[in-house]
Structures are given as structure tokens and as C-alpha cells.
Amino acid sequence: MNVVRLSRWLALFAGAMDFCTGLLLIGAPGFALDLMRVPPVSLGETVYLRWVGAFVAAVGATYLWAFFRAGLLRLRFTLELTLFFRLAAGSYSAWAIFQGALNSAWWTVPVTDFLLFAVQLGLLKFLPSRDESLQP
């Protein structure tokens, strides 16, 4: 499989995962936490969890935008841009777990973010930086 096709599949996978997770965190936070095997949160914390869900859904929508609006430059830009999101979310959640601010059940969040960060970084090394369809 070539690197462009693999990058597009990654955008679809990461986009669907984040978009659906974000929507669940907004609409059914208790159910989302159950799926993640994370202990329930208080009613006051639910407001913040839903707010985080909005951002998670937006990151997912960014990946899906790159997948459905095919174009090498858009795909490359999305993979570059979301590196920052992955690094920030993974670093903060890992720090919060190690500090005891988040339950250790949240370990899937930094693992997923750091894994996607590494895969995207690797793909970007080989993904062409010019959209051949734009060339005369």
C-alpha cells in the first residue's frame, strides 16, 4: 500500500474515532466513559467533559475533512496540524495520570495520542509535499 493511501486510511480511522468519541462525550458522557472503562465523573465534571468532547469531535472532523476532501496538500496539512493536538492531549493526559489528577484508567488517551503522533510523523517523512494534480 502506498503512503498516500495509508495516510488517507489513517485520516479516516483517526477522524471517525475522535469524531464519534467527541459526540459521545457531549451527548452521552456516562456511556462514553463506560466504553473507555473510565470511572464515572460528578455532575459538575460532566460540563467540562462535554466541553472536551466538543474539541475531540472538532479534531475528528478535521481528519474527516482531509479524507473526504481528497487532495494531497490538504491531507499533508491535516497530518501536520493534528500533530500539535496529539502531542498536547497526550502530554497533558499522561502528566495528569502520573500526578494522580486523572484515574489510571485514562491511560488509553495518552497511548492513543502518542501512537498516532508517531505514525503521522513517520508518514509525513514519506508523504510527498507537492500535489501533483496542481502541476501544469
N, C-alpha and C positions, 0 to 999 in steps of 0.2 A: 504494500500500500504506500502511495507516495505521501510526502509530508503535507501537502495542501489538503488532501482528502482526510488524513489523520487529524489535522488541525481543525477542519470543519466538524468532524465527529466529536472532537473534544469540546468544541463550542456548543454543539447540540447537547451533549451529556451534561456539561457543567451548567449550561443555561437552564435546562429542564430541571436539574437537581435544585439549583438555587431559586429559580422562579417558583417552583412548587413548594419548596420549604418555606420561602418567604410568605407565600399566600396562606399556607397552613399556620404559620406563626401569627399572622394577622387575624385570620378567621376562626381558627380552632387551636389556640396555643396549647391547651392541655393535651389534645390529641397529637400535636406535633412533638411535644416533649415525650409523650409515651412512645412514639415511634423511634425517637432518638435514645430511649431508655434513660432519660434525664428526670430527676425528681421534679414534682410539680412546684410551681412558684406561688407566692402570695398574690392576692388580688392587686395590690399596689405594683408589684413587679410585672404583672401582666401588661400594664400600659407600656412599659419600657420594652418588653419582649415583642409586643406588636409593632412598636416603633422600629426596632431592629429588623423585624420581618419585612417592613417596607423597604429598607435598604438592601436586604438579602434578595428580595424579589427584583429590585432595580438592577442589581448586579447580574442576576439571571437573565433579565430582559436584555441587558447589554450583549451578553453572549448570543442569545437567540437572534437579536438584530443582525449580528455578524453572520450567523448561519443562514438565515432566511434571505438576507440581502446580499447574496453572494458577490464576492469581489475580494481579490487578494489583499488589496490595501486596507479595506475595512476589516478583514479578518486579522491581519497583522496588527493593526491599530488596537483592536479589541484585546488581543492576547497581550499586547504590551501594556495597555491601560489597566487591565484587571490584575496584572502582577502586583500593582500597588495595593489593591483591595485585598488580595490574597495574603500578602505579607503583613499588612496591618491587622487584619482579622486573626490570622494565625498567631502572630506575635502577642497581641493583646490577650487572646483567649488562653494561650499557653502560660503567659505570665499570671493571669488571674487564677488558673488552676494551681500553679505552683505556690501562689500566695495564699491559697485557701478561699479566695473570694468566689470562685466557681467550683461546684462539685466536680470531682474527678470524672464523673460520668460524661462530662462535656469533652473528653479527650478526642472524640471524633472530629470536632471542629478544627483544632489546630492541625491534626494529622491530615485531614482532607485539604485544608488550605495550603499547607506546606507541600503536599504531594502535587497538587495542581500547579503551584508556583514552580516547582522543579520541572514538571512535564512541559509547561508552557515555555519556560526558559530554554529547555532543550529543543523544543520545536522551533522556536524563534531563531535559533542558530542556523537552522537549515531552511527555514521558510524564505522564499525569495522576497526581496524588498521592493520589487517593482511589479506592477500589474501589467503583464504582457499585453492584455487586451487594450490597454491605453496607449500602446506604442503605435506610431504611424506605419 
